[in-house]
Amino acid sequence: MDGSSDIPPVSLGHNGGPALDDLPFAWGEAPIDVYYAWKRAHEAVWKNVSYNTLLRRVTAAAALGLTYEEYVLELLYNGRHLQLGDAGRIAAIKTSRRRPA
């Protein structure tokens, strides 16, 4: 080892991490109020559900072999409840599941 390095020396008190100015904002390029409005709406979808609606959705999701989250996301995105006749879409949802690392 010759002692040379591609890493520039850091000044006293610097932790060696990236510059904070280079990190992207969580809300991307959109105005910050849009980010928080979408965040509140997303939380409301999952929290403000009556017990009967929750039970009905869980039962329907289980009957189709989907998780509750997959079923509700499909309902929110397309505006309709999945049924047994939607085998193609159900198969697509199942194949798009994240694989454990």
C-alpha positions in Angstrom: 0.0 0.0 0.0 1.5 3.3 -1.1 -0.6 5.6 1.2 -2.4 7.3 -1.7 -6.2 7.3 -1.8 -9.0 8.5 -4.0 -10.8 9.9 -1.0 -10.0 13.5 -0.3 -9.0 14.4 3.2 -11.7 15.7 5.4 -11.5 18.8 7.6 -11.5 18.7 11.4 -15.1 18.2 12.7 -16.4 16.7 9.4 -17.9 13.2 9.7 -17.0 12.2 6.2 -20.7 11.9 5.0 -22.1 13.4 1.8 -22.9 17.1 1.6 -26.4 17.8 2.8 -27.1 20.0 -0.2 -26.6 17.0 -2.5 -29.4 14.9 -0.9 -32.7 14.9 -2.8 -35.8 16.1 -0.9 -38.3 13.5 0.0 -41.0 15.4 -2.0 -38.8 15.5 -5.1 -39.4 18.4 -7.4 -43.0 19.1 -6.3 -43.9 21.9 -3.9 -43.6 20.8 -0.2 -47.3 21.4 0.4 -48.3 18.9 -2.2 -46.0 16.3 -0.5 -47.7 16.8 2.8 -51.2 16.8 1.4 -50.5 13.4 -0.3 -48.9 12.1 2.9 -52.0 13.0 5.0 -54.3 11.5 2.4 -52.3 8.3 2.3 -52.4 8.0 6.1 -56.2 8.7 6.1 -56.8 5.9 3.7 -55.3 3.3 6.0 -56.5 4.7 9.3 -60.1 5.9 8.7 -61.7 2.6 7.8 -64.7 1.3 9.7 -64.5 -2.2 11.2 -67.1 -3.6 8.8 -65.3 -2.2 5.8 -62.0 -3.6 7.0 -63.4 -7.0 7.7 -65.1 -7.1 4.2 -61.9 -6.1 2.5 -59.7 -8.6 4.5 -62.1 -11.4 3.7 -62.2 -10.5 0.0 -58.4 -10.2 -0.2 -58.0 -13.6 1.5 -60.4 -15.3 -0.9 -58.4 -13.9 -3.9 -55.0 -14.9 -2.4 -54.0 -11.2 -2.0 -52.8 -9.3 1.0 -55.1 -6.6 2.5 -52.7 -3.9 1.2 -52.6 -5.3 -2.3 -56.4 -5.4 -2.4 -56.9 -1.9 -1.1 -54.2 -0.4 -3.4 -55.9 -2.0 -6.4 -59.3 -0.6 -5.2 -57.8 2.9 -4.7 -55.9 2.9 -8.0 -58.7 1.4 -10.3 -61.8 2.3 -8.2 -63.2 -1.2 -8.3 -63.2 -4.3 -6.2 -61.3 -7.3 -7.6 -63.3 -10.5 -8.1 -62.6 -14.0 -9.2 -63.2 -13.0 -12.8 -60.2 -10.7 -12.6 -57.7 -13.6 -12.7 -55.3 -11.9 -15.0 -55.0 -8.8 -12.8 -54.7 -10.9 -9.7 -51.9 -12.9 -11.2 -50.1 -9.7 -12.2 -50.3 -8.4 -8.7 -49.0 -11.7 -7.3 -46.0 -11.7 -9.7 -45.2 -8.1 -8.9 -44.7 -8.9 -5.2 -41.3 -8.0 -3.7 -39.1 -11.0 -3.3 -37.4 -11.3 0.1 -33.8 -10.4 0.0 
